[in-house]
Amino acid sequence: MIAAAGIDLGGTKSEVQLFDADWRLLDKRRDATPDTYDALVAMLADQVRWVVDRAGGSIPVGVGAAGLVDPDGNAFTANLPAKGRPLPADIAAAADHPITYVNDCRALALSEAAFGAGRGHSTVMSLILGTGVGGGIAFDGQLRPGPVGTGGEFGHTPASAAVVSAHALPIHTCGCGRMGCVETYIAGPGLTRMARDLTGRDWTPETLAAARASDAGAARVWDVWLAMTGDLLLSLVQTVDPDVIVLGGGLSRVPNVTDDLDRALRQSQIAGFGAPPIVLAEGGDASGARGAALAAMNASREGPRDD
C-alpha cells in the first residue's frame, strides 16, 4: 500500500521519493534544479505527476525546500529562482494536484523524530550547518508551525557579541538583509570568510577541518567557530530544552564534530547544568524527502484549515 511521496528540492538537484505504508522507499527520481522560475515550476509539477502515476492515484505529496513562504504565499529563498513568487500554489496548479510545502530543515527534524536519530524522544531539534544554517523542532512527532512562520531560522539570530568582540571579528551583511547573523560566521561560507578574517588564509571548511590538528591557524579558527556555534546551541537549549539535537548539513560530516560541539555547548552552559546529546542525522539524503512526505501525510489527516 502506498503512503505518500516527498520532494527534496535543493539548489542543484530535486529528488522525489515514493514510500509505502511502512515508509520503505519504493521508487525515486532525481532531476537537476532549473535556473529559471517557469522551468522550476514545470520540473516540480512533472515530478508530482510522475510520482502520482507511480502510485496509481492521488496521494499526499510534500515538497521540502530551503527558505520560507511569506503570509501571501510567496517564496523567500536565496538558492532557488523563486524569490517573491507563489511557488507552492504554482506547483499545485501546474501539477493539478495538491502539495504540502515545508522548509527542508523542518522536514529533516520531522523525519529524524519519526524514523531516525530522534526516535523515542519527545522534543527533537534539528540544526543544519551547511551553506546556510537552519533547523526545526518536532514535538511528539509533529511540527507545530506558528503564526509568523519563521520558527527554526536559527541562522538569522544575532551572533554572539562576546565571541565577536573577543576576536575582533568584522560584522557582515547576511543574505536575509540583516547585519551580524550567526549564519555569516558558522555556515560553510561564513567559516571560510572567518578563516580569512582571522588568519588571512583561504581555507574551505574541508581543508580547515583536515588541518586543525596540525596547523595553529586552522586550530584557532576552529576554536572560534566552536565558541560561536556553542553559544548558538546554548541559546537554543535555554529556549527549548530539547531531548536531543540532530545535526545535519555539510559541516556535520567533519570528523568528531559532535564531540567538539558537545564540549563547546557544555563550556557555554550555566555551571552545574547539563546539555542534551548532539547526534548525527541517520537519514542522510532520504531525510528531507521522507520528512516532506510525512508532513504531507499529517496534513492530509488533519484536513483543510479554516483560517
C-alpha positions in Angstrom: 0.0 0.0 0.0 1.3 3.5 -1.0 1.6 6.0 1.8 3.0 9.3 0.5 5.6 11.0 -1.6 8.2 13.7 -0.8 10.3 16.0 -2.9 13.7 17.2 -1.6 14.3 20.4 -3.5 17.8 21.9 -3.4 19.8 24.5 -5.3 21.3 21.9 -7.6 19.0 18.9 -7.6 15.4 17.9 -6.9 14.6 14.3 -5.8 11.2 12.9 -5.5 10.7 9.7 -3.4 7.7 7.4 -3.1 7.1 5.5 0.2 4.9 2.6 1.1 2.7 2.4 4.3 5.8 1.1 6.3 7.8 4.1 5.0 10.0 1.9 2.8 11.3 3.6 -0.3 9.6 2.2 -3.4 10.8 4.5 -6.2 12.7 7.7 -6.7 13.6 10.2 -9.4 16.2 12.9 -9.5 16.4 16.0 -11.8 18.7 19.0 -12.0 17.2 22.1 -10.5 16.4 24.6 -13.3 17.7 28.1 -13.2 14.5 29.9 -14.2 11.2 30.1 -12.4 9.0 28.8 -15.1 11.3 25.8 -15.7 11.4 25.1 -12.0 7.7 25.0 -11.7 7.4 22.8 -14.7 10.0 20.3 -13.4 8.4 20.1 -10.0 4.9 19.7 -11.5 6.3 16.9 -13.7 7.8 15.2 -10.6 4.5 15.4 -8.8 2.6 13.9 -11.8 5.3 11.2 -12.2 5.0 10.0 -8.6 1.2 10.2 -8.6 1.3 8.0 -11.7 3.7 5.5 -10.0 1.3 5.4 -7.0 -1.7 4.7 -9.2 -3.7 7.7 -7.9 -3.8 10.7 -5.7 -1.6 10.6 -2.6 -0.2 13.1 -0.1 2.8 14.9 -1.7 5.2 17.1 0.2 7.8 19.5 -1.1 10.7 20.3 1.2 12.9 23.3 0.2 15.2 25.8 1.8 13.8 29.2 2.7 10.4 30.5 3.8 7.0 31.2 2.4 5.6 34.6 3.4 2.0 35.2 4.6 1.0 35.9 1.0 2.3 32.5 -0.2 5.4 33.8 -1.9 8.8 32.1 -1.6 11.7 33.8 0.2 14.8 31.8 -0.7 18.3 32.5 -1.8 19.2 29.3 -3.7 16.2 29.0 -5.9 14.9 31.2 -8.8 11.6 31.7 -6.9 12.1 34.7 -4.6 8.8 36.7 -4.4 6.9 34.2 -6.5 4.0 32.0 -5.3 5.9 28.7 -5.7 3.7 26.3 -3.7 0.5 27.5 -5.4 2.1 27.4 -8.8 3.4 23.9 -8.4 -0.1 22.6 -7.3 -1.8 24.4 -10.2 0.7 23.1 -12.8 0.5 19.6 -11.5 -3.2 19.7 -10.9 -2.6 18.0 -7.5 -2.4 19.4 -4.0 1.0 19.6 -2.3 2.3 20.4 1.2 5.2 22.8 1.2 7.6 22.7 4.2 11.0 24.1 4.9 13.7 21.4 4.4 15.3 21.8 7.8 11.9 21.3 9.5 11.3 18.3 7.2 14.6 16.8 8.5 13.5 17.4 12.1 10.2 15.6 11.5 11.9 12.7 9.6 14.6 12.2 12.3 12.0 12.4 15.1 9.8 9.7 13.5 12.4 7.4 11.8 15.9 8.5 12.7 18.2 9.7 15.5 15.3 11.3 17.4 13.2 8.2 17.7 11.8 7.7 21.2 12.3 11.4 22.2 9.5 13.9 22.8 11.3 17.1 21.7 13.7 16.7 18.8 15.6 19.7 17.5 17.5 19.7 14.2 20.4 22.0 13.4 21.6 22.1 9.8 25.1 23.5 9.3 25.8 23.8 5.6 25.7 26.5 3.0 23.2 28.2 5.4 22.1 27.5 9.0 18.6 26.5 10.0 16.7 23.9 11.9 13.4 22.8 13.2 11.6 21.3 16.2 9.4 18.3 16.3 7.2 17.9 19.4 5.9 14.3 19.9 6.5 13.5 16.2 4.7 16.7 14.9 5.7 20.0 13.6 3.8 22.9 15.1 4.0 25.9 12.8 3.4 29.2 14.4 1.5 32.3 13.1 4.7 34.1 11.8 6.4 31.1 10.1 10.0 32.0 10.9 10.5 29.5 13.7 13.6 27.4 13.0 15.5 30.2 11.3 18.3 29.8 13.8 20.9 31.1 11.4 19.3 34.5 11.5 19.6 35.1 15.2 22.4 37.5 16.3 25.9 36.2 16.5 27.5 36.0 20.0 28.7 39.6 20.8 31.2 38.1 23.3 32.8 36.0 20.6 32.7 38.8 18.0 34.3 41.2 20.5 36.9 38.8 21.9 38.3 38.1 18.4 37.7 41.5 16.8 35.6 39.9 14.1 34.1 42.1 11.4 30.3 42.3 11.1 28.9 41.1 7.8 25.6 41.7 6.0 23.6 38.5 5.8 21.6 37.3 2.8 18.4 38.0 4.7 19.3 41.7 4.7 20.3 42.0 8.4 23.7 42.6 9.9 25.6 40.2 12.1 23.5 37.0 11.8 25.3 34.0 13.2 25.0 32.3 9.8 27.6 34.7 8.5 30.2 33.2 10.8 29.3 29.5 11.2 27.8 28.4 7.9 30.2 26.9 5.4 30.9 30.1 3.5 30.9 32.0 6.8 33.6 29.7 8.2 35.7 30.3 5.1 35.3 34.0 5.5 36.1 33.9 9.2 39.3 32.0 8.4 40.3 34.8 6.1 39.4 37.4 8.6 41.4 35.8 11.4 44.4 34.5 9.5 44.4 36.0 6.0 44.5 32.5 4.6 41.9 30.8 2.3 40.6 27.6 3.7 37.5 25.7 2.7 35.6 24.0 5.6 37.0 20.7 4.4 40.7 21.8 4.3 40.4 23.7 7.5 38.9 20.7 9.3 41.7 18.5 8.0 44.4 21.0 9.1 43.1 21.8 12.5 45.1 19.1 14.3 48.4 20.2 12.8 48.1 23.9 11.9 47.9 26.5 14.7 46.0 29.0 12.5 43.4 26.4 11.5 43.1 25.3 15.1 42.4 28.9 16.2 39.7 29.3 13.5 38.1 26.1 14.5 38.1 27.1 18.2 36.4 30.4 17.4 33.8 28.5 15.2 33.2 26.2 18.1 32.8 29.1 20.5 30.3 30.9 18.2 28.3 27.7 17.5 28.4 26.7 21.1 26.8 30.0 22.1 24.1 29.4 19.5 23.4 26.0 20.8 23.2 27.4 24.4 20.6 29.9 23.2 18.6 27.1 21.6 18.8 24.8 24.6 17.9 27.6 27.0 14.9 28.5 24.9 13.6 25.0 24.0 15.4 22.5 26.3 15.2 19.7 23.7 15.7 16.0 24.4 18.2 15.7 21.6 19.8 17.9 18.9 20.2 16.2 15.5 22.9 17.6 13.3 22.8 17.7 9.5 24.4 19.6 6.6 27.9 19.5 5.1 29.7 20.6 8.3 28.1 17.6 10.2 30.5 15.4 8.2 33.6 17.0 9.8 35.2 14.2 11.9 34.4 14.4 15.6 32.2 17.5 15.1 29.5 16.2 17.5 32.1 15.7 20.3 33.6 19.1 19.6 30.2 20.8 19.7 29.2 18.9 22.9 32.3 20.3 24.6 31.6 23.8 23.3 28.0 23.7 24.5 28.9 22.4 27.9 31.6 25.1 28.2 28.9 27.7 27.4 26.3 26.2 29.7 25.5 27.6 33.1 27.8 25.9 35.6 26.2 22.8 37.2 23.7 22.2 34.4 24.0 19.6 31.6 23.3 19.5 27.9 21.3 17.4 25.5 23.1 14.9 23.4 24.2 16.1 19.9 23.9 13.3 17.3 24.2 13.0 13.6 21.1 12.6 11.4 20.6 9.0 10.4 18.5 9.5 7.3 21.2 11.1 5.1 19.8 12.3 1.7 16.5 10.5 2.4 15.6 12.6 5.5 14.4 15.7 3.6 12.1 13.9 1.2 10.8 11.5 3.8 10.1 14.3 6.2 8.2 16.2 3.5 6.2 13.1 2.7 5.4 12.7 6.4 4.4 16.4 6.7 2.0 15.9 3.7 0.6 12.7 5.3 0.0 14.5 8.6 -1.6 17.5 6.7 -4.0 15.2 4.8 -5.1 13.6 8.1 -5.7 17.0 9.7 -7.8 18.2 6.7 -8.2 21.7 5.5 -7.8 24.6 7.9 -10.5 27.2 8.3 -8.0 30.1 8.8 
